[in-house]
C-alpha cells in the first residue's frame, strides 16, 4: 500500500523543482508589464484544466501532476506584484489575515481524502495563505513570527523530508494505517 512507501512524498519535491525551472522561462519570454496578467491567466487555465480532469476521474494522476500544482505556486508568485504597503489600515490588515486564516482552517475541516483534490478544493487554502502573507502588519503575522515558530519553520524542510519515511516504517511495523496519537507524537519528537 502507498502508506508504506518511504519515499512517496518526494513527488512534491520534483513538482517544486520543475516549477522553479519553468517560472524563470516565463519571466524571460513575457513582457514585464504583462507578467502579472500572464501568471493569473496561466493559474486560471491550469485550475480549470485540473478541475476538468478530476471530473473525469483523473484523481490519482492529477494529485501528482505538475499541471494541477502550478496554480498553487502561481498564487504565491502573484504576491510579488501586489504591494502591501498600501495597507495603511491595521484594521484592514487584521481583517485580511483573519479571513486568510479562516480559509486555511476551513480547508482542514472541509476537504477530505475522498474529495477530488487539488483542483478547486485547493483554492481556498492557497488564497488564505496568500492573504496571511499579504497582511504583513496584522496580529496574525506577529503571532506566527514568534521566535519558537520561526525556529520550527527553520526545521520544517527537514521535518518534511523525514516525517513520511518514519511514519511509513511505523505503519509497516504496526501493520495498521491508523496509528495511535501517542506513537505519532513520539515519532515527531525524535524525527
C-alpha positions as CSV (number, residue, x, y, z in Angstrom):
1,X,0.0,0.0,0.0
2,X,1.2,3.6,-0.7
3,X,1.2,4.5,3.0
4,X,4.1,2.2,3.5
5,X,6.3,3.7,0.7
6,X,9.0,5.6,2.5
7,X,9.8,8.0,-0.4
8,X,6.3,8.6,-1.6
9,X,6.5,12.3,-0.5
10,X,9.4,13.1,-2.8
11,X,7.0,13.6,-5.7
12,X,6.3,17.1,-4.3
13,X,10.0,18.0,-4.5
14,X,10.0,17.1,-8.2
15,X,7.0,19.3,-8.8
16,X,8.6,22.2,-6.9
17,X,11.9,21.9,-8.9
18,X,10.0,21.7,-12.3
19,X,8.1,24.9,-11.3
20,X,11.3,26.7,-10.3
21,X,12.8,25.8,-13.7
22,X,9.7,26.8,-15.7
23,X,8.9,30.1,-14.0
24,X,12.1,31.9,-15.0
25,X,11.5,30.9,-18.6
26,X,8.0,32.6,-18.4
27,X,9.6,35.7,-16.9
28,X,12.2,35.9,-19.7
29,X,9.7,35.4,-22.5
30,X,6.8,37.6,-21.3
31,X,7.0,41.4,-21.3
32,X,7.5,42.8,-17.7
33,X,4.1,44.7,-17.7
34,X,2.2,41.5,-18.8
35,X,3.8,39.2,-16.3
36,X,1.1,39.5,-13.6
37,X,-1.7,39.1,-16.1
38,X,0.1,36.1,-17.7
39,X,0.6,34.5,-14.3
40,X,-3.0,35.0,-13.4
41,X,-4.2,33.6,-16.7
42,X,-1.9,30.6,-16.5
43,X,-3.1,29.9,-13.0
44,X,-6.8,30.0,-14.1
45,X,-6.2,27.8,-17.1
46,X,-4.4,25.2,-15.1
47,X,-7.1,25.3,-12.3
48,X,-9.8,24.8,-14.9
49,X,-7.8,22.0,-16.6
50,X,-7.2,20.1,-13.3
51,X,-10.8,20.5,-12.3
52,X,-12.0,19.1,-15.7
53,X,-9.6,16.2,-15.3
54,X,-10.8,15.5,-11.8
55,X,-14.3,15.3,-13.0
56,X,-13.3,12.6,-15.4
57,X,-11.8,10.5,-12.6
58,X,-8.2,11.6,-13.1
59,X,-7.9,11.9,-9.4
60,X,-4.7,9.9,-8.9
61,X,-2.8,11.4,-11.8
62,X,-3.9,15.0,-11.1
63,X,-2.9,14.8,-7.4
64,X,0.8,14.2,-8.5
65,X,0.5,16.4,-11.6
66,X,2.7,19.5,-12.3
67,X,-0.3,21.0,-14.2
68,X,-2.5,20.7,-11.1
69,X,0.1,22.1,-8.7
70,X,1.4,25.0,-10.8
71,X,-1.6,27.3,-10.0
72,X,-0.9,26.8,-6.3
73,X,2.6,28.2,-6.7
74,X,1.4,30.9,-9.0
75,X,-0.9,32.4,-6.4
76,X,2.1,32.9,-4.3
77,X,4.0,34.3,-7.2
78,X,1.3,37.0,-7.8
79,X,2.1,38.4,-4.3
80,X,5.3,39.9,-5.8
81,X,3.2,42.2,-7.9
82,X,0.8,43.3,-5.1
83,X,2.2,45.8,-2.7
84,X,1.0,45.5,0.9
85,X,2.5,49.0,1.6
86,X,-0.9,50.4,0.6
87,X,-2.5,48.7,3.5
88,X,-2.4,51.7,5.8
89,X,-5.2,50.4,8.0
90,X,-4.3,48.0,10.7
91,X,-8.0,47.0,10.9
92,X,-8.0,46.1,7.2
93,X,-4.7,44.2,7.6
94,X,-6.1,42.2,10.5
95,X,-9.4,41.5,8.6
96,X,-7.5,40.2,5.6
97,X,-5.3,38.0,7.8
98,X,-8.3,36.7,9.7
99,X,-10.2,35.8,6.5
100,X,-7.0,34.1,5.3
101,X,-6.7,32.0,8.5
102,X,-10.4,31.1,8.3
103,X,-9.9,29.9,4.7
104,X,-7.0,27.7,5.7
105,X,-8.7,26.3,8.7
106,X,-11.9,25.8,6.7
107,X,-9.9,23.7,4.3
108,X,-8.7,21.5,7.1
109,X,-12.3,20.9,8.2
110,X,-14.0,20.8,4.8
111,X,-11.6,19.0,2.5
112,X,-11.4,15.2,3.0
113,X,-9.4,12.4,1.4
114,X,-12.5,11.5,-0.7
115,X,-12.7,14.9,-2.4
116,X,-11.4,15.5,-5.9
117,X,-8.2,17.2,-5.0
118,X,-6.3,19.5,-5.8
119,X,-8.4,21.4,-8.4
120,X,-10.8,24.0,-6.9
121,X,-10.6,22.4,-3.5
122,X,-7.0,23.7,-3.2
123,X,-8.0,27.3,-4.0
124,X,-9.3,28.4,-0.5
125,X,-6.2,27.2,1.3
126,X,-3.8,28.8,-1.3
127,X,-5.7,32.1,-1.3
128,X,-5.9,32.0,2.5
129,X,-2.1,31.6,2.9
130,X,-1.5,34.4,0.3
131,X,-3.8,36.7,2.3
132,X,-1.9,36.0,5.5
133,X,1.4,36.7,3.8
134,X,0.0,39.8,2.3
135,X,-1.3,41.3,5.6
136,X,2.2,41.8,6.9
137,X,1.3,44.2,9.8
138,X,-1.5,42.0,11.2
139,X,-1.8,40.4,14.6
140,X,-1.7,37.0,12.9
141,X,1.6,37.8,11.3
142,X,3.1,39.0,14.6
143,X,1.9,35.7,16.2
144,X,3.3,33.5,13.6
145,X,6.6,35.5,13.7
146,X,7.2,34.3,17.3
147,X,10.7,33.1,17.7
148,X,9.7,29.5,18.6
149,X,7.5,29.3,15.4
150,X,10.3,30.7,13.3
151,X,12.6,28.0,14.8
152,X,10.0,25.3,13.8
153,X,9.8,26.9,10.4
154,X,13.6,26.6,10.0
155,X,13.2,22.9,10.8
156,X,10.2,22.4,8.6
157,X,12.0,21.3,5.5
158,X,14.0,18.6,7.4
159,X,10.8,17.6,9.2
160,X,9.1,17.2,5.8
161,X,11.9,15.1,4.4
162,X,11.9,12.7,7.4
163,X,8.3,12.5,8.6
164,X,6.9,10.3,5.9
165,X,9.7,7.6,5.9
166,X,9.3,7.4,9.7
167,X,5.5,7.1,9.6
168,X,5.7,4.6,6.7
169,X,8.1,2.5,8.8
170,X,5.7,2.7,11.8
171,X,2.7,1.7,9.6
172,X,4.7,-1.3,8.3
173,X,5.8,-2.3,11.8
174,X,2.3,-2.0,13.3
175,X,0.5,-3.3,10.2
176,X,-2.0,-0.5,10.5
177,X,-2.6,2.7,8.6
178,X,-4.3,4.3,11.7
179,X,-1.5,5.0,14.2
180,X,-2.2,5.9,17.8
181,X,-1.7,9.6,18.6
182,X,1.0,8.8,21.2
183,X,3.1,7.0,18.7
184,X,2.8,9.8,16.2
185,X,3.8,12.4,18.8
186,X,6.8,10.3,19.8
187,X,7.8,9.9,16.2
188,X,7.6,13.6,15.5
189,X,9.7,14.3,18.6
190,X,12.5,12.1,17.6
191,X,12.4,12.7,13.9
